[in-house]
């Protein structure tokens, strides 16, 4: 089908010139940053109208994909209940409703850690648990708002109050309210401008929360005593170093409150022992540049200890053990030493065991350390919870109770729907509690998934995870969607997606390029993909694309690339550096004007990002490095593949102006097809639209465009 032939909007050129380190830089489209001006809104709306006209021919396909997602989803459902403080907590979803509800039922047997299930004769559309108490109906909270997000919810220690936060704009500034669960009424307390949720004090009389500064940096921790006004709240801690963010939490054991302060490469914890409040918050180990650590309270050998995940000995991490008082890194005893092939990522402590999150050879692992009083270091046994798939993701789920003898864990592959298991440490029995239902006769055996390895320019082996319908490539190369991110040591581990099936069942493959800048292969994988090494992220992705072509998986004309946020920067860079390799590029909330953003220390996040990208304002070398790869600065007179850029007007992390300027410059500079679309959601934030049906429509839009680029827009889905 042919798309509508209409003329694209043309952004006015209003040159702004600046000089940095003796170099003049001219920007024709910086005026688009002024979103309060009618001409900017008019331009964005014109771009939306153009995108609609150019994609009208895909309307039926979009609706078909939405219908497929809906038909595969069990719309009325409940999550596996999680036990804490005498109740089982769970969430419910309802057919026809955008949002769900938060619920609980009482624990009836203190010795039974098996989560309750709906009665066998319960109607499919009413899978409630006996004695259900609805804590929050998210649909009621969302009424009258185009956007709604629940930032977090926390039950008071005595289980009688619920503190929750909501955002109805998309800018991630939340308002906290407190609900009396006995009466159902809201307390008069209202706290505005909060980032995320709150943490209850151990005695339930107050909550701690975090606010941000003008640069959207979490910098202050406050204490709000119930029954008082927000102006009377106590400022507990103010982080004045603009590189550092703060957060607050309570240990699983309930004994300690902790304030974490950290930059991209340095940590510092303040600890309040609720059994010795007079001592106040104390710094556990003062910050040292490059020293990262986190704390977990454990009881080992009958003694209180802090477990310290840290990199004091080098670039990667070990787990140390220390007294529950301020302690120098030199005094941390080794519990689990660093192993070069293993990246230790986190540790959770329980009364009878520890759970270590780690990764090796690009795959996640869950490690159990059983505690025993007669063992020299308190550890009676140490082993992995094992699964047999070639490509998978494993991690512990909701495990809030310190005394629980079971570990709730999640497991998925690119063909296996997200599964919730319970691992009983006492018996070492693994029990499947629930696998996300996929309706319509879905069979994981109909799909094949593999781990491939691409050789980067410098010889580094880069992992690729790939899934396709079994036998799809027997006749030759197939259309493929290659996804990438590659920043902040964030790992894009293999995962299942119902929406993705609409692509796989039309004969395409989906692949993840685990490029440097992420954390898939350990700390060195991150270090060699940031700052002066950032080009490795882009060349790794290009190497993965070339590997898929060279090994017969796909062809460039039907290979589509996708990434979001920092992954959107990746998309812009590879479009500049290897446009001939891709038949299309999808860039979601893309960080494509990196140099402009990093030159402005007043923008949200900039100063805290110096350790990721460099400081181009103060360092000529950093300026040159970023300018060499920044997508907006390197748009050239070449034939780019079709590009779909998607953004949100209220995004505070990557401002809408970045993709808006990028598309304008692409249109003015590129040769050949010049097929560029900008789609701006006018009432959403960094995560896009809210509500599951809206999000399905949103993904259906992108998938329809991707399938069109692959030549599969007219392909029927294979029957299950």
N, C-alpha and C positions, 0 to 999 in steps of 0.2 A: 504494500500500500504506500502511496505517496503522501508525504506531509504537505501541509499548506505552504504555498509560496508567499511569504509576507516579508516585508523589509524589517530588519532588526532595529531596535533603538540605537541611536548614536549619541553617546555622551559628549557633552561639550568639553572642549579642551580649555582648561583654565590653569595655565602653567604656574607652578610654585617652585622656586629654585632655592636650594640650600647648599651650603658648603660644609663638608666634613673632611677634616684631615687634608685640607688643600684640594679636595676634589669636589667639583660641582655636580649636583644631582637635581634633575628636573622631573617633576611629577605633574602630569596633566590632569589627573583625576582625583587629587586629594580633596577637592570640594565635596565629594560624595560622602565624606565623613560627617557632615552636618545634617544628621537625620531629622532635626527639628525643622529644617527648611522644606517648604512645600515642593520645591523643584526636585529635591532628593527623593521624597516619597513618590512623586510623580514618575521619576525615572525608574524606581524599583517596581512600581506597578506596571509601567510600560514593559519592563523586562518580563514580568510575570505573564502579561497578556501575550507577549511574543512567544514565550515558552509554551503557553497553552495552545496557541495557534499551530506551532510547529509539532506538537505532540497530540493534536486532536485525533489523528489517525490511529492512535494507540488506546483510545478510550475504551473500546470493547475489550482489548487485551488486559488493560488495567483492572477492569471490573471482573474479568475472568480470574485473574490472579488473586484478587481480593476474595472472591468466592471460594477459590481453592484453599486459601489460608483458613478461611472461616470454616469450611467443610472438614478440614483436617483437625481443627481445634475443638477439644471438649470445653465448651464455653462455660458451663456450670460445673464447678469443680472446687476442691479444697486441697490445700497443701498438707504435707505430713506434719501433724502437730509436734511442737517442741515443748519439752517440759521445763518448767522453772518455777520455783517457790509455790508449789502446791497447785499449779494450773498447767494445762496443756494449751499452748498458743498456736494459732494457725490463721491462714488467710483463706477467703472464699472469693470465687468469681461467679458471675451470673450471666446467663445468656441475655443478650440484648443490652447489656450495660457496659459503659466504658471502663468503669473502675470496680474494684472489689470491696471487701469488708475485712476488718481485723476482728477476730473472735477468740474466745477461750472457753474451756470447760474445766471443772475441778478434777484434780487427781483423786481417784477413788482407792488406789492401792499403792501405798508408799514404796513397796518393794518391787513393783512392776514398772519397768522402763519401756514396755512395748506401747507405742502410741495407739490411741483409740482409733477406730474406724467407724464409718457410718454403718447402720444396721443393714444386714443383707437384703432386707425387704424394702429398704429406703428407695424412694422414687429417684430416678436419675437426675431429675431437675431439682431435687431437694436433698442433697447429701449432707444434711446437717448432723451434728453429733448431739446425743442426748445431753440436756442441760446447757445448751449453747448460750453464751452471753456475747452479744455484738458490742464490741468496744468502740469501733468507729465504722460508720458507713461512708466510704470515700465518695460515693455518688452524691450523697447529701451535701458533703463538704464542697463538692465541685459545682453545685448548682449555681447558675448565673455567671459562670466564668468560662471563657474560651480556653483557658489553660489552667491546669491544676497539677500540683505535685506535692506529695507528702514527703517532707524532708526527713522525718524520723519520728519514732514514737518510743516512749520509755515508761515502763510501769514503776511506780514507787516501790521501795523495798518492802512495805507492808501490803502491797498489791491493791490498795484502795484508790489510788489516783493514777491517771494516765496523762502524761505530758506529750504533746504532739506539735509538729510544726508544719505549716503549709506555705506554698508559694503559688500565687494565682496570676503571676505575670510572666515568669520564665527567667527572671534575672538572678535567681538563687538567693534572694534575700527573704528569709522565712519569718513568719509570725508564729510565736509559741502560745498555745493555750493549754490549760490544765482542766481535765474533766474528772469530776467526782463519780467514780464507778458505782457507788451505792445509790446515788440519787439520779445520775445521768445528767446533772447540771454542770455547766462550766463555772469554774471559780473566776472571780473578777480579775485575776492575774492575766496580763497580756504583755508579751515581750516582742518587740519588733526589731527588724534589722539583723536577725540571727542567721548565721551560716550553719546549715544542717539542723541537728536536733539538740537535745540537752542531756546532761548526766545528773542523775539524782545524787544528793548527798546521802550518806549511809543511813542517817536518822530520818530521812524523808521530809525534813523541814524546809529544804532549799534545793534549788537546781543550779548547776553550772552551765554556762553557755559561752559561745564564741561570737565575736563581731569582727567586721573587716574595716580596714582604713579606706581612704579615697582611691587607692590603687587596687582595691578588691583583694587585699592581703589579709588573711586571718591574723590579727595582731593582738587582740585583747580577750582575756578570760574574765568573766563576771560571775558573781554569786547573787542569785535572786532568792530572797527569803519569801516564802508563800505569804500572801496577805499584804504585801507592800507594793509600792509603785516602782516602775522601772527606773525613774530618776534616783531612787534610793539604793539601787543595786551597788554592791561592793566590787570595785575593780581589784581582782585577785592578782592578775599578772598582765603586764604590757610588754610585748616584744618590740624593742625599738630598732633592732637590726632589720633593715628592709629586705634582706635576703631570706629571712626566716619566717615560717608560718607556725601557728600554734594550734593545739587541740587539747581536749580534756576528756578523761575517761576514768572508769573505776575498774579495778582488777576483778577477775572472775571470782576470786575468793571474798570479795567485798571489803577487804580490810584497807586497801590503799586507794587513794585518789591520785591521779597522775596528770601532770601537764607536760605535754611533749612539745618541744620547740625544735624545728628542723629546717635546714636549707636543703638544696639538692645533694649536698655532700657532707653535712655536719649535723649532729644531733645533741640535744641536751634535755634531760628529764628533771622535773621537780616533783617531789613525792610528799604526800601528806598521809601519815599513819593515823587512821581514825581512832586508834587506841592511845594516841599521844598527840591530841590536837594542839596542845600548848606549844609544841615544837614548830608548828606551822609547816608550810611547804619548804622542803630542803632540796637543793640541787644534788642529784645522785653523783654525777660526774660532769665536771665543767666542760664546756664545749672546747674542742680542739679542732682546728681546720682539718677536714678529711676524716675525722673519727665519727662513724655512724654507729648508733646503738639503740636498742629498744629493751624494755623491761617486762618481765612477767613474774608474778609472785607464785612461788611453789613451796610446798612443805616436803622436804626430802630428809629422810632419816629422822623424822620427828622434829626437825628444826626449820624455821622460816628462812627462806632463801629467795634472792632474786636471780632469775635466769636472765642472762645478758646476751642477746644476739648482737655481735659486734664485728668490726673489721679492724680492731686495734693492731693486729699483727701483720696486716697487709691488705691487698686489694679485695680479697674475698672474705667470707664470714665464718666465724666460729660461734659456739655457744659456751659462754662462761657461767660461772656460779659465784655469787657474792653475798655478803651479809645484807640484811635489809636496813642499810644505813649508807650515808655517803661513802663512796669507795673509789679509789683511783684505778684506772684500767690495769695498771701493773699488778694489782691485787686480785684480779679476777682469775679464779682457778678454772682450768679447762674441764668442761663436761663433754662437749663434742668438738674436737679440734677441726680446723679447716682441712678439707680434702680437695685437691685441685680439680677433680672431676665432678664435684658436687657443690651446688650453690644452695646453702641453707637460707631460707627465706623468712621463716617465722617459727615460733614455738608456743604451744598452748599447754598450760599446766592444769592438772586435775588432781584429786585427792590420791588416786592410785596409779596414775600414769601421766606421761607427757606425750604430746603429739607434735611432731616436727614436720613442717612443710619444706620440701626441698625439690630440686630438679637436677637431672643428669641427662646428658646427651639430648637436651632440648625437650625432655618430657618431665611432667610433674610427678612427684612421688609423695606418699604419705608414710611416715615412719613412726612407729610406736615404741616408746621406752617405758617398760613396766617398772614401777618403783617397788623396792623391797628393802626392808630395814636391815637385813643381814648382808647386803651387798656393800663392798668397799666404798663405792661412790653413790650408793643409794639406788643404782640402776640394776634391776634383776634380769632384764632381757631387753634386746634392741633388735627390731626387725621391720621389714616393709610389709604393707598391705598390698598384695599383688593382684594385677589383672593381666590378661594375656593378649590384648589387642596390640596391633603394631603402632597405632597412633591413638592417643587418648588424653584425657585431662581428668585428674583426680584432685580433690581437695576436701577439707572438712567443712561441714555445714554449720547449722546453728547448734552450738554446744554451750549454753549459758550456765549450766549448773556445775559448780566445782566438784560436787560429790558424785556426779554421774559415772557409772561404770562402763558406759557405752560411748562410742564415738559415732556421731552422725556424719556421714560423708557423702559427697556428691561425685558422680562419675558420668562421663559422656565421651562419645567419639563423634566423628563427623557423620556417622550413619546411625549411631545409637542415641536415642532421645535421652535427655537429662534424667538421671536416675538417682534416687535417694536410697542409701544403704545404712544399715546400723551394724557397727562392728562391736561385738561384746568382748571387751578386753579379758574378762574372766575366763571365757570359754574359747576365745579366738574364732567365734562363729560370725560369718558375714551374712546378713539377711537383707534381701531387696525389699524395701518398704514400698517404693512406688517408682514407676517409670512414667514420665510424662506421656499421656495418651496421645497417639497420632491416629486419627480416625480414617476410615476409608480403606482398610486392609493393608496398612503400611507394613512392610517387611524389611528389616535392616539387611537381610541377606540379598536383597535386590541391588545392593550398592557395594562398591569396592573402594577402599581407602588405603593410601600408601604414604610412606615417608620417602621423599626423593631428596637428593643432594645436588645443588648447583655449585659450580666452581666460580668464585668471584675473581675479579681482575687481579687481586694479589695472591690468588691461590687458596683463599679461605673457602672451606666447604660450608655452604649456606643451606639449612634445612627448608624443605617445602612439604607442607601437608596438603594432600589432594584427595578429593572424593568425586566419584562419578557413578552413574548407573552401570551396573555390571555388564560388561561386554560392549559398552557404548563406543569405545575407540577401536573395535575390531576392524571397522571399515576404513580407518585412517584418522587423521587429526580431527578433533572436535572443538567447538567453541568453548572457551574457558574464561572464567572470571578470576583474576588474580588480585588478592587483597593484601594490603600491607599497612604497617604503622611505623615502628622503628624509632621510638623516642622514650625518654623518661624511665628507662629500664622496665617498661610495661611489656609484658609478654602477651602475644595474641595466640593463645593456646587453642588447639582443635576444639570445636564446639558444634552442636547440632542446631539446625534451624528449620522450622516448619516452612517458613517462607521460601527458603532455598530450594525446597523440593520442586517448586514450580519451575525452576530453572533446570535442575538435574533431570527431571522427568521429560523435558523437551530435548534431551540429548547433550546438555552442556556439562562441563566439570567446574568445580569450585576449588581454588587453591589458596593457601596462605603462604606468603613469603616471609619467613621468620628472619628478617634482616637485622643487621647490627644497629644498635641504638635501642633495641628492645633488650629483654633480659633472658631470652629463651636459653642461651648457652652459658649463663653465668655473668658475673660482674664485668669480665673483660669484654663480653659481647656488647655491653652498654658503653663502656669506656672507649671502645674503638668505633663508636658510631655517634659521637657527639663532639662539640667544640671543633677543633681543627681536623677531626676525623669524620666530620658529618658526611662528606662525600661518599663514604663507605655505605651509608644507608641507601643512597640512590643507586650506586653501582651494583650493590647486592640485589636490589629489586630488578634491575635491568638484566643481571646475570640469571636470575630465576626465570624471567620471561624468555630469555634466549635458550635456557635449558629446556623449557617446556616445548619450545619450537623445535629445537635440535633433536629431541628424543621422540618426536612424533605425537606429542600430546595435542598440540594445537598449531594454528597458523596465525601470523600477525594480524591478518584482516579480521579474524574472529576472536582475538584475544582482547579482553576488556580489563582495565585496571581500575581498582577502587580503593579509596582510603579516606579517612576523616580526621579533622583537627590537625594534629601534627602529621598524621597520615595524609592529610590534604596537601601539606607542604611537599611530601614525598610524591604525590600525584603531579603537582605542578613542576617539580624538578625533573621527573622522568619524561614528562611531556616535552619539556625543553630539550632534554639530552638524547632522547631516543624516540622521537615521534613516529618513526617508521615501524616501531615494534607493536603498536597498539591500534585496534580498530575502534576504540572508544575509551574515555576516561571519566570516571565519576569521582568528584571531589566534594565531600561533605564537610560543611563548616570549615573550609580549608584555611590553614595558616600560610597563605601564599604571599603576603606582603611582609615577610619576616623582617626585612631590614628597616622599614619604616617603623614598625612596632617596637623593635629592639632599640631604636634610636630615641624613643620617647619614654623616659623614665616615669612620666606621669600616667601612662596608660596602665590599665589593670595587668598585673602579673609581671611586668617587664623586669623589674630589678631582681625578683626572685628567679627569673629565667637566665640570668647571666651565666650561672654555672652549667647551664644546658647548652646555650648557643654562643655565649661570649658577650662582651660589652662593646658594641661598635661605636658608642658615643665616646668612650674613654680610651679605646684601644684601636689604633689604626690597623693592626693585624687582624683583629676580630672583624672590623669593618670590611676589610678586603675578603676575608673568608666567607662571611655571610653574603656579601654582594655577589660573590662568584657562583652561588647556588640559588639565591632567593628567586622563586619563580617569577614574581612580578618584574623584577629588575632584568631578567634574562629572556623575556619574551622576544622572539626574533621573527624575521621575515621568512618563515618556513611553513610548510603544509602540515598543520597540526591535525591529529585525529579529532573526531567530534568529542566535545567536552560538555558534561552536565555538572554545573556547580550549584550546590544546594546550601542555603544558609538560613539563619533566623534573625529577625530584626532585634530581638532583645538578648541576644547572646552576649555575655559579658566576658567570655574567655577568648573567643576569636570573633572580633567585631565583623558585622555584615559587610563593612566597607572593604575588607580585604578581597573577597571574591568579586564584589561589584567592580572594583578598580581593575582587577585582573581580567575579567571578561571584557571590560571596555578596552583595555590595551590590546588584548588578543584580537579583537575585531578590527582595531585600527592598524595592526602591524602584520598579522599573519597573511600568508598567501594561500592559494588553493581553495579548499572547501570552506573554511571559516565558519564551521558549524559549531557555534558556542551558545549554550543556554544557561541562563541564571534564573534560579527559582528561589525566592525569598519567602519564608513563612513569616507573616506579618504579626503573629501573636505567639511566639515561642522563644525558647532559649537554646543553649548549646546542645541539649539532648533532643531537640526537635519538638514535634507536637506531643501533646499528652493524650491519654486515653488509648486503649488498645485498638479500637476500630479505626481511629484516626491514624494511629501508627501503622496499621496494616495497609490502609489506603496509601500512606506515604511510601511504604516500602514497595507496594505494587506499582507506584509511579516509576520508581527507580528501576525495578526489575523489568518493567515493560520497555523502558528505554534501552536497558542493557540487552535484552533479547532482540530488540530491533537492530542494534549494532552487530549482534552475532548472526543476523540473518534467520532468527528463529521466531520472529514475531507471528508468523502464520503457522508455526508448528503446533500440532496438538500434543497435549500431555499424554504420555504413555499410561495405559490403564494399569492399575495395581494388580 
